[in-house]
Amino acid sequence: MAFTAPDLSVLAYANNFTLWHYTTPDASVETAGYFDLATSMLNVNDLIITNIDTDGTPVTTFYVVSANDGSSVTVTAYA
């Protein structure tokens, strides 16, 4: 599947940092280009709480936006 903008929502915003929530039936959001449609919204170091694989075996994972060059977004699992 692909990124769906209405499934990305802001939970909190302060001091140029945004905490997001994203839910999807996709099993992975780490695929290259997955969040590219959200380049105008996501900033480096933003945190995304994701509920993935919601139609299979749901998992909650935290991701950090590790890169955004204006045309592509990279997320990394928070460790």
C-alpha positions as CSV (number, residue, x, y, z in Angstrom):
1,M,0.0,0.0,0.0
2,A,1.0,3.6,-0.1
3,F,1.1,6.6,2.4
4,T,-2.4,8.0,3.1
5,A,-2.3,11.6,4.3
6,P,-5.5,11.6,6.3
7,D,-4.0,8.8,8.5
8,L,-1.2,11.1,9.6
9,S,-2.3,13.4,12.4
10,V,-0.6,15.9,14.8
11,L,-0.7,14.9,18.5
12,A,1.5,17.8,19.8
13,Y,3.5,20.7,18.5
14,A,6.0,22.8,20.4
15,N,9.3,24.6,19.8
16,N,9.5,23.5,16.2
17,F,9.0,19.9,17.0
18,T,5.9,17.8,16.1
19,L,4.7,14.5,17.6
20,W,2.7,12.6,15.0
21,H,0.5,9.6,14.9
22,Y,0.1,7.4,11.8
23,T,-2.0,4.3,11.3
24,T,-1.9,2.0,8.4
25,P,-2.6,-1.6,7.3
26,D,0.9,-1.6,5.7
27,A,3.4,-3.9,7.3
28,S,6.3,-1.5,7.0
29,V,6.7,2.3,6.6
30,E,10.5,2.2,6.4
31,T,10.3,1.5,2.6
32,A,12.2,4.2,0.7
33,G,9.9,7.0,-0.4
34,Y,7.0,5.9,1.8
35,F,6.5,9.3,3.4
36,D,7.5,11.4,0.4
37,L,4.1,12.9,0.0
38,A,4.4,14.4,3.4
39,T,7.7,16.3,2.8
40,S,6.0,19.6,3.4
41,M,4.7,18.5,6.8
42,L,7.5,16.4,8.3
43,N,10.7,17.9,9.7
44,V,13.9,16.3,10.7
45,N,13.7,15.0,14.3
46,D,9.9,14.9,14.3
47,L,8.6,11.8,16.1
48,I,5.9,9.5,14.5
49,I,4.1,7.0,16.6
50,T,2.8,4.4,14.1
51,N,0.3,1.6,14.3
52,I,1.3,-0.6,11.4
53,D,-0.2,-3.8,10.0
54,T,-3.5,-3.0,11.5
55,D,-5.3,-5.6,9.4
56,G,-2.8,-8.3,10.3
57,T,-0.7,-8.4,13.4
58,P,-0.7,-4.9,14.7
59,V,2.5,-3.3,15.9
60,T,3.2,0.1,17.5
61,T,6.6,1.5,16.5
62,F,8.1,4.9,17.1
63,Y,10.0,6.5,14.2
64,V,12.2,9.6,14.0
65,V,12.3,11.6,10.8
66,S,16.0,11.3,10.1
67,A,16.1,13.1,6.7
68,N,14.0,15.4,4.6
69,D,15.5,17.0,1.5
70,G,12.3,18.6,0.3
71,S,11.5,15.8,-2.1
72,S,12.1,12.6,0.0
73,V,11.6,11.7,3.7
74,T,13.6,9.1,5.5
75,V,12.4,7.6,8.9
76,T,14.4,5.5,11.3
77,A,13.0,3.3,14.0
78,Y,13.5,4.9,17.4
79,A,16.0,3.0,19.5
